[in-house]
Amino acid sequence: MCDTLCLITEHGTFFAKNSDRPVGEAQTLFIEEERPPNHILPAQYISIEDTGSLPCLLSRPTWLWGAEHGINSKHVAVGNEKIYTIDDPYVVPSALIGMDLVRLALERASCSKEALREIEWLLSAYGQGGVADRQAMEPYWSSFLIADPYEAWIVETSAKTWAAKCIDLQETSTATACISNRVTLSADWDISSSNVPVGSDFDEWRNKEAPTAHADIRLESSRKFLESISGEASNTRYTGNIEAIKGTASLFAAHLRDHGTGPWGNPLSSATQAVPPPEYSLPDGTGVSICMHIRGYQATAASMIAFLPAEKASPSLCWVALGSPCCSVFVPVLPPDALLDKPLHIPAILEQEKIWKRFDSLRQRVEDDPPAITSIRKVLGPLENALWGQAPQFGYAADTWSSFYEYASSHIQNALTELGV
């Protein structure tokens, strides 16, 4: 389970995702350096033609080759979701899985439309299939939200079948999109695979026996959130306005912490907020929230927020969290960028499974004892506020960012030690 959403403005696009994975499955970040074309590229289950790679910042479960979400040096961001359709993923041979497609699209695309066309070609050439949930040994199909500074695409797939809808400003000053764990397109798609008849309802590919309440609740939450911030965003000038960008990004962070009662834990707030996770979940969607806590089954394993600027001379901005965002901190990072003279690296602690496990121990603590989140946020809230305040003003000074990463790493380590994990 996952939730991915975006807000497009005249000055750029905000993109965000919570990656929900089996409990205890580590998900860390890594930088994919630029790679020249080669003969063979080994993905999760099959090898394919290697066309090279753009530099990317990727977030992936440590046992997988592909990524749950990421951003590349051309200001393209992609995230995927598990969906259930009329095609049975158990009967097809292993091929490319959804996370492979996320990584490959980011490695190869310089805009969202190119990423869509790359997914289209990969599905046609290699197909989709293979276990993507090792705990349940479950294969599944994926939907995708692809964004660049000017537009976004919702792409929903079923084996090699797909449909896609473009989201852009057109006559409006803002546009929004969000996806979760269900088919969301109907007859409103713009392009599709050849086996989807013109004018048909893509909901016909949805598995009507698969429950959707767990996704419907979260989609409604994301739609209300996006509606609530769209008006203010339409009147905000983000170009060159770092404080405005951080302000809107902090609202996305608060939304990604939603435990079913609304956004909380804004990183820019000096107040220490703490909302416990739901204590149980039911098949009707009760207790299923954006920040996922389905005991013994699913939990949010990593989160990302990105700003993709329409101003070509500006860098993309990114904030990333290991583990459940309610029990973690969003760390500002500068992702790879085509404008950089040399690549920048993320803090090493964000690449380490042992650090992910320490944050995950905090998630387990609040699931066992929900009120414990209060003492955890008393430590993590001020730390996060300091990180957002101390981060460089998103320029290209490598030495400044290196110093900040040392500061962030040291203070995160100290906070985790103070919390006894």
C-alpha positions as CSV (number, residue, x, y, z in Angstrom):
1,M,0.0,0.0,0.0
2,C,1.2,3.5,-0.7
3,D,0.0,7.1,-1.3
4,T,1.4,9.4,-4.0
5,L,0.2,13.0,-4.7
6,C,1.3,16.2,-6.4
7,L,0.4,19.8,-6.7
8,I,1.3,21.7,-9.9
9,T,1.7,25.5,-9.8
10,E,2.9,28.1,-12.3
11,H,6.3,28.0,-10.7
12,G,6.8,24.2,-10.4
13,T,5.4,21.0,-9.0
14,F,5.3,19.5,-5.4
15,F,5.5,15.7,-5.4
16,A,5.1,13.5,-2.3
17,K,4.9,9.8,-1.5
18,N,4.5,7.5,1.5
19,S,5.9,4.0,0.6
20,D,4.0,1.3,2.6
21,R,5.7,-2.0,2.8
22,P,5.6,-5.3,4.8
23,V,6.4,-4.7,8.5
24,G,10.1,-4.8,9.1
25,E,11.2,-4.5,5.5
26,A,14.0,-1.9,5.3
27,Q,13.8,0.8,2.7
28,T,16.8,3.2,2.3
29,L,18.0,5.8,-0.2
30,F,20.8,5.7,-2.7
31,I,22.3,7.8,-5.5
32,E,22.4,6.2,-9.0
33,E,25.3,7.8,-10.7
34,E,25.2,8.6,-14.4
35,R,25.9,5.4,-16.4
36,P,26.8,5.1,-20.1
37,P,24.9,2.6,-22.2
38,N,26.0,-1.0,-21.9
39,H,24.8,-4.2,-23.4
40,I,22.9,-5.8,-20.5
41,L,21.2,-4.4,-17.4
42,P,20.1,-6.9,-14.7
43,A,16.7,-5.8,-13.2
44,Q,15.0,-7.8,-10.4
45,Y,14.1,-10.9,-12.3
46,I,15.2,-10.4,-15.9
47,S,18.0,-8.7,-17.8
48,I,17.2,-6.0,-20.4
49,E,19.0,-3.7,-22.9
50,D,20.9,-1.0,-21.0
51,T,20.4,2.5,-22.5
52,G,22.4,4.2,-19.7
53,S,21.2,6.2,-16.7
54,L,20.7,9.8,-15.7
55,P,21.8,10.5,-12.1
56,C,18.9,9.7,-9.7
57,L,18.0,9.8,-6.0
58,L,16.1,6.6,-5.4
59,S,14.3,5.0,-2.4
60,R,14.1,1.3,-2.5
61,P,13.4,-1.8,-0.3
62,T,16.9,-3.2,0.3
63,W,16.2,-6.6,-1.3
64,L,14.9,-5.0,-4.6
65,W,16.7,-3.6,-7.6
66,G,14.0,-1.2,-8.4
67,A,12.6,1.8,-6.5
68,E,9.4,2.8,-4.8
69,H,9.9,6.4,-5.6
70,G,12.6,8.9,-6.7
71,I,13.7,11.9,-8.5
72,N,16.2,12.4,-11.4
73,S,18.6,15.1,-12.5
74,K,16.1,16.3,-15.1
75,H,13.5,17.2,-12.4
76,V,11.3,14.2,-13.0
77,A,9.7,12.3,-10.0
78,V,7.9,9.0,-10.1
79,G,6.1,6.8,-7.5
80,N,4.1,3.6,-7.8
81,E,1.2,1.8,-6.1
82,K,-0.1,-1.7,-5.9
83,I,-3.5,-2.2,-7.7
84,Y,-5.8,-5.1,-8.3
85,T,-7.3,-5.8,-11.7
86,I,-9.1,-8.6,-13.7
87,D,-5.7,-9.9,-14.9
88,D,-4.2,-12.5,-12.5
89,P,-0.5,-11.6,-11.7
90,Y,0.1,-15.1,-10.3
91,V,-0.1,-16.8,-13.7
92,V,2.4,-14.7,-15.7
93,P,6.2,-15.4,-15.7
94,S,8.6,-13.1,-13.9
95,A,9.4,-10.0,-15.9
96,L,9.6,-6.4,-14.8
97,I,7.9,-5.4,-11.6
98,G,6.5,-2.0,-10.8
99,M,9.6,-0.9,-8.9
100,D,11.8,-1.8,-11.9
101,L,9.6,0.4,-14.0
102,V,9.9,3.3,-11.5
103,R,13.7,3.1,-11.6
104,L,14.0,2.6,-15.3
105,A,11.7,5.5,-16.1
106,L,13.8,7.8,-13.8
107,E,17.0,6.6,-15.3
108,R,15.9,7.3,-18.9
109,A,13.4,10.2,-19.0
110,S,14.0,13.9,-19.2
111,C,10.3,14.8,-18.7
112,S,7.1,13.2,-17.5
113,K,5.8,12.3,-21.0
114,E,9.1,10.6,-21.8
115,A,8.8,8.6,-18.5
116,L,5.3,7.5,-19.6
117,R,6.5,6.5,-23.0
118,E,9.4,4.5,-21.4
119,I,7.0,2.6,-19.2
120,E,4.8,2.0,-22.3
121,W,7.8,0.6,-24.3
122,L,9.1,-1.5,-21.4
123,L,5.7,-3.1,-20.9
124,S,5.4,-3.9,-24.5
125,A,8.9,-5.3,-24.9
126,Y,9.3,-7.2,-21.6
127,G,6.0,-7.4,-19.8
128,Q,5.2,-7.2,-16.1
129,G,5.3,-9.9,-13.5
130,G,7.1,-11.3,-10.4
131,V,6.9,-11.2,-6.7
132,A,7.2,-7.7,-5.3
133,D,6.1,-8.5,-1.7
134,R,8.4,-11.1,-0.3
135,Q,6.5,-11.4,3.0
136,A,3.3,-12.4,1.3
137,M,5.0,-13.8,-1.8
138,E,2.6,-11.6,-3.8
139,P,3.0,-10.4,-7.3
140,Y,0.9,-7.4,-8.4
141,W,0.3,-4.7,-11.0
142,S,1.2,-1.1,-10.5
143,S,-0.2,2.4,-11.1
144,F,2.2,5.3,-11.3
145,L,2.2,9.1,-10.7
146,I,4.8,10.7,-12.9
147,A,5.6,14.4,-12.4
148,D,7.8,17.1,-13.8
149,P,7.7,20.9,-13.3
150,Y,4.9,21.5,-15.8
151,E,2.6,18.4,-15.8
152,A,1.9,15.0,-14.3
153,W,0.6,11.7,-15.6
154,I,-1.5,9.1,-13.8
155,V,-0.7,5.7,-15.4
156,E,-2.6,2.5,-14.4
157,T,-1.5,-0.9,-15.7
158,S,-2.9,-4.5,-15.8
159,A,-0.2,-6.8,-17.2
160,K,0.7,-5.2,-20.5
161,T,-2.6,-3.2,-20.6
162,W,-2.4,0.5,-19.6
163,A,-4.2,3.8,-19.6
164,A,-2.9,7.3,-18.8
165,K,-4.3,10.7,-17.9
166,C,-2.4,14.0,-18.2
167,I,-2.8,16.5,-15.4
168,D,-1.7,20.1,-16.3
169,L,-2.6,23.7,-15.6
170,Q,-4.6,24.4,-18.8
171,E,-6.9,27.3,-17.8
172,T,-6.2,27.0,-14.0
173,S,-3.4,28.3,-11.8
174,T,-3.0,25.0,-10.0
175,A,-3.7,21.3,-10.7
176,T,-3.6,18.3,-8.5
177,A,-3.4,14.5,-8.7
178,C,-3.3,11.6,-6.2
179,I,-3.3,7.8,-6.4
180,S,-3.6,5.0,-4.0
181,N,-4.2,1.2,-4.1
182,R,-7.0,1.0,-6.6
183,V,-7.8,1.8,-10.2
184,T,-8.9,5.5,-10.3
185,L,-9.2,6.2,-14.0
186,S,-12.6,5.8,-15.7
187,A,-13.3,7.1,-19.2
188,D,-11.2,10.2,-18.6
189,W,-7.9,8.8,-19.7
190,D,-6.0,10.5,-22.6
191,I,-3.9,7.7,-24.1
192,S,-3.8,3.9,-23.7
193,S,-2.5,0.7,-25.0
194,S,-4.0,-0.5,-28.2
195,N,-6.3,-3.1,-26.5
196,V,-8.2,-0.4,-24.6
197,P,-11.1,0.8,-26.9
198,V,-11.5,4.5,-27.4
199,G,-14.0,5.9,-24.9
200,S,-14.0,2.8,-22.7
201,D,-14.1,3.0,-18.9
202,F,-10.8,1.8,-17.5
203,D,-12.6,0.9,-14.3
204,E,-13.7,-2.2,-16.3
205,W,-10.2,-3.6,-15.6
206,R,-10.6,-3.2,-11.8
207,N,-11.1,-6.4,-9.9
208,K,-14.6,-5.9,-8.5
209,E,-14.0,-8.6,-5.8
210,A,-10.9,-6.8,-4.4
211,P,-11.9,-4.4,-1.5
212,T,-11.1,-0.7,-2.1
213,A,-12.2,0.9,1.2
214,H,-8.6,1.0,2.5
215,A,-7.7,3.0,-0.6
216,D,-10.8,5.1,-0.9
217,I,-10.4,6.6,2.6
218,R,-6.8,7.6,1.9
219,L,-7.6,9.0,-1.5
220,E,-10.3,11.1,0.0
221,S,-7.9,12.4,2.6
222,S,-5.3,13.3,0.0
223,R,-7.9,15.0,-2.2
224,K,-9.2,17.1,0.7
225,F,-5.6,18.1,1.6
226,L,-4.8,19.1,-1.9
227,E,-8.0,21.1,-2.2
228,S,-7.2,22.9,1.1
229,I,-3.8,24.1,0.0
230,S,-4.5,24.8,-3.7
231,G,-6.0,28.2,-3.2
232,E,-3.1,29.6,-1.2
233,A,-0.6,27.9,-3.6
234,S,-2.2,29.6,-6.6
235,N,-1.4,33.0,-5.1
236,T,2.1,32.1,-4.0
237,R,5.2,33.0,-6.1
238,Y,7.6,30.1,-5.6
239,T,10.3,31.1,-8.1
240,G,13.3,32.1,-5.9
241,N,11.2,32.1,-2.8
242,I,12.8,29.4,-0.7
243,E,10.7,30.2,2.4
244,A,7.4,29.7,0.4
245,I,8.7,26.4,-1.0
246,K,9.6,25.2,2.4
247,G,6.2,26.3,3.8
248,T,4.2,24.3,1.3
249,A,6.6,21.3,1.6
250,S,6.0,21.4,5.3
251,L,2.3,21.1,4.7
252,F,2.9,17.9,2.6
253,A,5.1,16.5,5.5
254,A,2.2,17.1,7.9
255,H,-0.2,15.3,5.5
256,L,2.1,12.3,5.2
257,R,1.9,12.0,9.0
258,D,-1.9,11.9,8.9
259,H,-3.2,9.1,11.3
260,G,-6.8,9.6,10.2
261,T,-7.6,12.8,11.9
262,G,-5.8,15.2,9.6
263,P,-2.3,16.6,9.0
264,W,-0.1,17.2,12.0
265,G,3.6,17.6,12.9
266,N,4.5,20.4,10.6
267,P,8.3,20.6,10.5
268,L,8.3,24.4,10.6
269,S,6.2,24.5,13.7
270,S,7.9,25.2,17.0
271,A,5.1,23.4,18.8
272,T,5.6,19.8,19.6
273,Q,2.6,17.9,18.1
274,A,1.9,14.2,18.6
275,V,-1.1,12.3,17.2
276,P,-1.1,8.5,18.1
277,P,-1.6,6.0,15.3
278,P,-4.9,4.1,15.1
279,E,-4.9,1.3,17.6
280,Y,-6.6,-1.2,15.1
281,S,-7.7,-1.6,11.5
282,L,-10.8,-3.2,10.0
283,P,-11.7,-4.4,6.5
284,D,-14.0,-1.5,6.0
285,G,-11.0,0.9,6.1
286,T,-11.4,1.9,9.7
287,G,-7.9,2.6,11.2
288,V,-6.2,2.7,7.8
289,S,-4.4,6.1,7.4
290,I,-2.0,7.9,5.1
291,C,0.8,7.2,7.7
292,M,0.2,3.4,7.7
293,H,0.1,1.2,10.8
294,I,-1.7,-2.1,10.1
295,R,-0.2,-4.2,12.8
296,G,1.8,-7.1,11.6
297,Y,1.1,-6.4,8.0
298,Q,1.9,-3.0,6.5
299,A,3.7,0.1,7.7
300,T,5.0,3.2,6.0
301,A,8.7,2.4,5.4
302,A,9.9,5.7,3.7
303,S,8.7,9.1,2.6
304,M,9.7,11.7,0.1
305,I,8.7,15.3,-0.7
306,A,10.2,17.1,-3.7
307,F,9.8,20.4,-5.4
308,L,10.4,20.4,-9.1
309,P,11.0,24.0,-10.2
310,A,9.7,25.5,-13.5
311,E,12.7,27.9,-13.4
312,K,15.3,26.0,-15.4
313,A,18.2,27.6,-13.5
314,S,16.9,26.4,-10.1
315,P,17.7,23.0,-8.5
316,S,15.1,20.5,-7.4
317,L,14.6,20.4,-3.7
318,C,13.9,17.3,-1.6
319,W,13.1,16.2,1.9
320,V,13.3,12.5,2.8
321,A,12.4,10.3,5.8
322,L,13.4,6.8,6.8
323,G,10.7,4.7,8.3
324,S,7.3,5.9,9.4
325,P,7.1,9.7,9.1
326,C,5.4,10.0,12.5
327,C,8.5,8.5,14.1
328,S,11.1,10.0,11.9
329,V,12.4,13.3,10.5
330,F,12.3,14.7,7.0
331,V,15.9,15.6,6.2
332,P,16.5,18.2,3.5
333,V,18.8,16.9,0.7
334,L,19.9,18.3,-2.6
335,P,19.2,15.6,-5.3
336,P,21.3,15.1,-8.4
337,D,20.8,17.9,-10.9
338,A,21.9,18.4,-14.5
339,L,23.1,21.9,-13.5
340,L,25.6,20.7,-11.0
341,D,29.3,20.7,-12.0
342,K,29.9,17.6,-9.9
343,P,27.5,15.2,-8.2
344,L,26.4,15.7,-4.6
345,H,25.9,12.9,-2.2
346,I,23.2,12.4,0.4
347,P,24.0,11.9,4.1
348,A,25.5,8.4,4.5
349,I,23.0,7.6,7.3
350,L,20.1,7.7,4.9
351,E,21.7,4.9,3.0
352,Q,22.2,2.6,6.0
353,E,19.8,-0.2,6.9
354,K,20.9,0.0,10.5
355,I,19.7,3.6,10.8
356,W,16.4,2.6,9.1
357,K,16.0,-0.2,11.8
358,R,16.5,2.3,14.6
359,F,13.7,4.5,13.3
360,D,11.6,1.4,12.7
361,S,12.1,0.5,16.4
362,L,10.3,3.8,17.2
363,R,7.4,2.8,15.0
364,Q,7.1,-0.5,16.8
365,R,7.2,1.3,20.1
366,V,4.2,3.5,19.3
367,E,2.2,0.6,17.8
368,D,2.7,-1.3,21.1
369,D,2.0,1.9,23.2
370,P,0.4,4.7,21.1
371,P,0.8,7.4,23.8
372,A,4.6,6.9,23.5
373,I,4.5,9.0,20.4
374,T,4.4,12.1,22.6
375,S,7.8,11.6,24.1
376,I,9.2,10.6,20.7
377,R,8.0,13.8,19.0
378,K,9.4,15.9,21.9
379,V,12.8,14.8,20.7
380,L,12.3,14.5,17.0
381,G,10.1,17.6,16.5
382,P,12.7,20.2,17.6
383,L,15.4,18.2,15.7
384,E,13.4,18.4,12.4
385,N,12.6,22.0,12.9
386,A,16.4,22.7,13.3
387,L,17.3,20.7,10.2
388,W,14.8,22.6,8.1
389,G,16.2,25.9,9.5
390,Q,19.9,24.9,9.2
391,A,19.7,23.5,5.6
392,P,21.5,25.6,3.0
393,Q,19.3,27.8,0.8
394,F,19.3,25.1,-1.8
395,G,22.1,26.5,-3.9
396,Y,25.0,24.5,-5.4
397,A,27.7,25.0,-2.9
398,A,29.0,21.4,-2.3
399,D,31.0,22.4,0.8
400,T,28.0,24.0,2.4
401,W,25.9,21.0,1.8
402,S,28.6,18.6,3.0
403,S,28.8,20.6,6.3
404,F,25.1,20.4,6.7
405,Y,25.0,16.7,6.1
406,E,27.6,16.2,8.8
407,Y,25.5,18.4,11.2
408,A,22.3,16.4,10.3
409,S,24.0,13.0,10.7
410,S,25.4,13.9,14.1
411,H,22.2,15.3,15.5
412,I,20.1,12.4,14.1
413,Q,22.4,9.9,15.7
414,N,22.2,11.8,19.0
415,A,18.4,11.9,18.9
416,L,18.1,8.2,18.3
417,T,20.5,7.4,21.1
418,E,18.5,9.7,23.4
419,L,15.4,7.8,22.5
420,G,17.1,4.5,23.4
421,V,17.2,2.9,19.9
